[in-house]
Amino acid sequence: MRNLKHIFLSLTALSIMSCANSTQELKIIDKPIDFGQERIDMTKAYIKKHYGFEVENIEIEPKIIVLHWTAEMSFDKSFKRLKPQKLFSDRKDIAKASALNVSAQFLVDRDGTVYRLMPENWMARHVIGLNYYSIGVENVGGKGNKKDDLTPAQLKSNIALVRYLKEKYPTITHLIGHYEYRQMEGTEFWLELDKGYRTKKSDPGKRFMRDVREAVADLNLSTPPKP
């Protein structure tokens, strides 16, 4: 059964390569999370504490696209997690680093609908060490933070979104999965000053990353250094 599923998803990735070669088919719906002055100020404080930069605004020059899953099967629950300005009390794994809530520039529903949650060139808290140079794409799914269950519709949308972002921001040079973020330590993009602030991730699944990369191979986006 696993082999049949792998073959089906690989064929799906190949079949949508031709239609994903253009960003014309991508439809983005704006659905803003709460990003008022409080969240902006907390983001500035995060940048100062973790990256050592004093900044006047939270605009970034994107160089990396990071793909994620929410570990939640409901779009509404996923969105509600990202919407508040402050971190939920159950996120004890990252709470000491900042009260700033996690966020991402995009959220992709299981039917492939793409939502823009915040300005693309504002910094979101979605990946340790790399937020200042990256755009985050969350995908609804990853049940139990273990199951590689993102859908063919999400695959198609992620491919189109990667193409859209690369076309809009020529500065983007890398495409990574969240589970690969620690392989970026030691590169010019890594900024985290707290050596004890790390987490272990598995999203968005190795199969999903492989299929996205195969479909956008012509963009020549770099992968993380091998561990």
C-alpha positions as CSV (number, residue, x, y, z in Angstrom):
1,M,0.0,0.0,0.0
2,R,2.8,2.4,0.8
3,N,4.5,1.8,-2.5
4,L,1.2,2.4,-4.4
5,K,0.7,5.6,-2.5
6,H,4.2,6.8,-3.2
7,I,3.8,6.0,-6.9
8,F,0.5,7.9,-7.0
9,L,1.9,11.0,-5.3
10,S,5.0,11.0,-7.5
11,L,2.8,10.7,-10.6
12,T,0.7,13.5,-9.3
13,A,3.8,15.7,-8.8
14,L,4.9,15.0,-12.3
15,S,1.5,15.6,-13.8
16,I,1.2,19.1,-12.3
17,M,4.7,20.2,-13.2
18,S,3.5,21.5,-16.6
19,C,0.6,23.5,-15.2
20,A,2.7,24.8,-12.3
21,N,5.3,26.2,-14.5
22,S,3.3,29.5,-14.5
23,T,2.1,31.4,-11.5
24,Q,-1.0,32.6,-13.4
25,E,-3.1,29.8,-11.9
26,L,-2.3,30.7,-8.3
27,K,-5.1,32.4,-6.4
28,I,-4.2,33.9,-3.0
29,I,-6.9,34.8,-0.5
30,D,-6.0,37.4,2.1
31,K,-7.0,36.3,5.6
32,P,-5.0,38.4,8.1
33,I,-3.9,37.2,11.5
34,D,-3.7,39.8,14.3
35,F,-0.6,41.8,13.6
36,G,-0.9,45.1,15.4
37,Q,1.7,47.3,17.1
38,E,2.1,44.8,20.0
39,R,3.1,42.0,17.6
40,I,5.3,44.3,15.7
41,D,7.1,45.5,18.9
42,M,7.5,41.9,20.1
43,T,9.0,41.0,16.7
44,K,11.5,43.8,16.9
45,A,12.4,42.6,20.4
46,Y,12.8,39.0,19.1
47,I,15.1,40.3,16.4
48,K,17.2,42.2,18.9
49,K,17.4,39.3,21.4
50,H,17.9,36.4,19.0
51,Y,19.7,38.0,16.1
52,G,21.4,41.1,17.6
53,F,19.8,43.6,15.2
54,E,18.3,46.9,16.2
55,V,15.6,47.5,13.5
56,E,13.2,50.3,12.7
57,N,10.8,48.0,11.0
58,I,10.2,44.2,10.6
59,E,10.6,44.1,6.8
60,I,12.9,41.3,5.5
61,E,14.6,40.5,2.2
62,P,13.5,36.9,1.6
63,K,16.2,34.4,0.7
64,I,14.7,31.1,1.9
65,I,11.3,29.4,1.6
66,V,10.4,27.1,4.5
67,L,7.6,24.6,4.1
68,H,5.7,23.4,7.2
69,W,2.7,21.4,8.4
70,T,0.5,22.6,11.2
71,A,0.2,19.1,12.9
72,E,-3.6,20.0,13.0
73,M,-6.2,18.6,10.6
74,S,-8.6,21.5,10.9
75,F,-8.1,24.7,9.0
76,D,-10.0,26.7,11.6
77,K,-7.9,25.3,14.4
78,S,-4.7,25.9,12.5
79,F,-5.7,29.5,11.8
80,K,-6.7,30.2,15.4
81,R,-3.3,29.0,16.5
82,L,-1.6,31.6,14.4
83,K,-4.1,34.4,14.8
84,P,-3.3,35.8,18.3
85,Q,-0.4,38.1,18.9
86,K,0.9,36.3,21.9
87,L,2.0,32.6,22.2
88,F,-0.4,30.1,23.6
89,S,0.4,28.9,27.1
90,D,0.9,25.3,26.0
91,R,3.9,26.1,23.8
92,K,6.4,25.6,26.7
93,D,9.0,24.3,24.2
94,I,9.5,27.8,22.8
95,A,7.9,30.1,25.4
96,K,11.2,31.0,27.2
97,A,12.5,32.4,23.9
98,S,9.7,34.9,23.5
99,A,6.0,35.6,24.1
100,L,5.6,36.4,20.4
101,N,3.2,34.0,18.8
102,V,4.2,31.8,16.0
103,S,3.1,32.8,12.5
104,A,3.7,32.3,8.8
105,Q,3.2,34.3,5.7
106,F,1.0,31.7,4.1
107,L,-1.4,28.9,5.2
108,V,-2.5,26.2,2.7
109,D,-5.8,24.3,3.4
110,R,-6.1,20.7,2.6
111,D,-8.1,21.5,-0.6
112,G,-5.2,23.5,-1.8
113,T,-6.7,27.0,-1.1
114,V,-3.8,29.4,-0.3
115,Y,-4.3,32.1,2.3
116,R,-2.0,35.0,2.9
117,L,-1.9,35.7,6.7
118,M,0.4,38.8,6.8
119,P,2.6,40.9,4.6
120,E,5.0,38.7,2.7
121,N,8.0,40.8,3.5
122,W,7.3,41.1,7.3
123,M,9.2,38.7,9.6
124,A,7.2,35.8,10.9
125,R,8.2,33.5,13.8
126,H,8.2,30.1,12.1
127,V,11.7,28.7,12.1
128,I,14.5,29.0,14.7
129,G,17.6,30.9,13.4
130,L,16.2,31.7,9.9
131,N,13.1,33.9,10.4
132,Y,14.9,37.1,9.3
133,Y,15.6,35.7,5.8
134,S,12.7,33.4,5.2
135,I,9.1,33.1,4.1
136,G,7.0,30.4,5.9
137,V,4.3,28.3,4.2
138,E,2.2,26.3,6.7
139,N,0.1,23.4,5.4
140,V,-2.9,22.1,7.3
141,G,-2.1,18.5,8.2
142,G,0.6,16.3,9.6
143,K,-1.7,14.5,12.1
144,G,0.0,14.0,15.4
145,N,3.0,15.8,14.1
146,K,4.0,12.5,12.6
147,K,1.8,11.5,9.7
148,D,3.0,12.4,6.2
149,D,-0.5,13.2,5.0
150,L,-0.4,16.4,3.0
151,T,-2.7,16.2,0.0
152,P,-2.1,16.3,-3.8
153,A,-4.0,19.6,-3.8
154,Q,-1.6,21.1,-1.3
155,L,1.3,19.8,-3.3
156,K,0.1,21.6,-6.4
157,S,-0.5,24.8,-4.4
158,N,2.9,24.7,-2.8
159,I,4.6,24.2,-6.1
160,A,2.7,27.2,-7.6
161,L,3.4,29.3,-4.4
162,V,7.2,28.5,-4.6
163,R,7.2,29.6,-8.2
164,Y,5.2,32.8,-7.4
165,L,7.6,33.7,-4.6
166,K,10.8,33.1,-6.6
167,E,9.4,35.2,-9.4
168,K,8.4,38.0,-7.1
169,Y,11.6,37.9,-4.9
170,P,14.7,37.0,-7.0
171,T,16.7,37.2,-3.8
172,I,15.3,33.8,-2.8
173,T,18.0,31.1,-3.3
174,H,16.9,28.2,-0.9
175,L,14.0,25.9,-0.4
176,I,13.9,23.8,2.7
177,G,11.5,21.8,4.9
178,H,11.2,22.7,8.5
179,Y,12.8,19.4,9.5
180,E,16.0,20.5,7.7
181,Y,16.4,23.9,9.5
182,R,19.3,22.8,11.7
183,Q,21.3,21.9,8.6
184,M,21.4,25.6,7.9
185,E,23.5,26.2,11.1
186,G,26.9,27.5,10.0
187,T,25.6,29.1,6.8
188,E,25.5,32.8,6.2
189,F,21.7,32.8,6.9
190,W,21.8,31.4,10.4
191,L,21.4,34.1,13.1
192,E,20.3,32.5,16.3
193,L,22.4,33.7,19.3
194,D,21.0,31.4,21.9
195,K,22.8,28.1,21.5
196,G,20.3,26.3,23.7
197,Y,17.3,27.3,21.6
198,R,16.6,24.4,19.3
199,T,13.7,22.0,18.5
200,K,13.4,18.8,16.6
201,K,11.0,18.9,13.6
202,S,9.6,16.5,11.1
203,D,7.4,18.7,8.9
204,P,6.3,18.8,6.2
205,G,7.5,15.3,5.5
206,K,10.3,14.0,3.4
207,R,8.0,12.7,0.7
208,F,6.3,16.1,0.3
209,M,9.6,18.0,0.1
210,R,10.9,15.6,-2.5
211,D,7.9,16.0,-4.7
212,V,7.9,19.8,-4.4
213,R,11.6,19.9,-5.3
214,E,11.2,17.6,-8.3
215,A,8.5,19.9,-9.6
216,V,10.5,23.1,-9.2
217,A,13.9,21.7,-10.1
218,D,14.2,24.3,-13.0
219,L,14.3,27.1,-10.4
220,N,17.7,25.8,-9.2
221,L,16.8,26.5,-5.5
222,S,19.5,25.3,-3.1
223,T,18.9,22.6,-0.5
224,P,20.5,22.7,3.0
225,P,24.1,21.4,3.4
226,K,24.1,17.7,4.1
227,P,24.3,16.9,7.9
